[in-house]
């Protein structure tokens, strides 16, 4: 199966291939294909997922601050406040 990769991301599950998907469609026994990555404990997987979630939140906040900063600077200048270095 293919592993999905993205810079700065940790994925808990493997991405199924086309053939893997077809095997699921044709499986009439109801078998469960385990796509979870082997080799890590549940606590380790949870810790990685939580760290990844918070890293994404931090990135979203950073992006929001960068989008709003010009408006904040413009509003400060309009009201006569110094916009010196932050």
C-alpha positions as CSV (number, residue, x, y, z in Angstrom):
1,X,0.0,0.0,0.0
2,X,1.1,3.6,-0.7
3,X,2.0,5.8,2.2
4,X,0.7,9.3,2.1
5,X,3.3,11.9,2.8
6,X,3.1,15.7,3.3
7,X,5.7,17.9,4.8
8,X,5.1,18.4,8.5
9,X,2.3,15.9,8.7
10,X,2.0,12.7,10.5
11,X,-0.7,10.3,9.3
12,X,-2.0,7.5,11.4
13,X,-3.4,5.4,8.6
14,X,-2.0,4.3,5.3
15,X,-3.8,5.4,2.1
16,X,-5.3,2.4,0.4
17,X,-4.2,1.6,-3.2
18,X,-6.7,1.1,-6.1
19,X,-6.2,-2.7,-5.8
20,X,-6.7,-2.6,-2.1
21,X,-9.9,-0.7,-2.6
22,X,-11.1,-3.2,-5.2
23,X,-10.3,-6.1,-2.8
24,X,-12.5,-4.4,-0.2
25,X,-15.4,-4.2,-2.7
26,X,-15.0,-7.8,-3.6
27,X,-14.6,-9.1,-0.1
28,X,-17.8,-10.9,0.7
29,X,-16.6,-12.4,4.0
30,X,-16.7,-9.1,5.9
31,X,-13.0,-9.3,6.7
32,X,-11.4,-6.2,8.3
33,X,-8.3,-4.9,6.5
34,X,-6.1,-3.1,9.1
35,X,-4.6,0.0,7.5
36,X,-3.0,1.3,10.7
37,X,0.7,1.7,10.7
38,X,2.5,-1.0,12.7
39,X,5.3,-0.5,15.2
40,X,3.9,2.1,17.5
41,X,1.9,1.8,20.7
42,X,-1.5,3.4,21.0
43,X,-0.1,6.0,23.4
44,X,2.6,6.9,20.8
45,X,0.1,7.2,18.0
46,X,-2.1,9.4,20.2
47,X,0.8,11.6,21.2
48,X,1.8,12.0,17.5
49,X,-1.7,12.8,16.4
50,X,-2.1,15.3,19.2
51,X,1.2,17.0,18.4
52,X,0.2,17.1,14.8
53,X,-3.2,18.7,15.6
54,X,-1.6,21.4,17.7
55,X,1.0,22.1,15.1
56,X,-1.8,22.6,12.6
57,X,-3.6,24.9,15.0
58,X,-0.4,26.9,15.5
59,X,0.0,27.2,11.7
60,X,-3.6,28.4,11.3
61,X,-3.1,31.0,14.0
62,X,0.1,32.2,12.5
63,X,-1.6,32.5,9.1
64,X,-4.5,34.4,10.6
65,X,-2.2,36.9,12.4
66,X,-0.3,37.5,9.1
67,X,-3.5,38.2,7.3
68,X,-4.8,40.6,10.0
69,X,-1.5,42.4,10.7
70,X,-1.8,44.9,7.9
71,X,-5.4,45.9,9.0
72,X,-4.2,46.3,12.6
73,X,-1.3,48.5,11.5
74,X,-3.6,50.6,9.3
75,X,-6.1,51.1,12.2
76,X,-3.3,52.1,14.6
77,X,-2.0,54.7,12.2
78,X,-5.5,56.0,11.6
79,X,-5.9,56.6,15.3
80,X,-2.5,58.1,15.8
81,X,-0.8,55.2,17.5
82,X,2.8,54.4,17.0
83,X,3.2,51.1,15.0
84,X,6.9,50.6,16.0
85,X,8.6,47.2,15.8
86,X,6.8,44.3,17.4
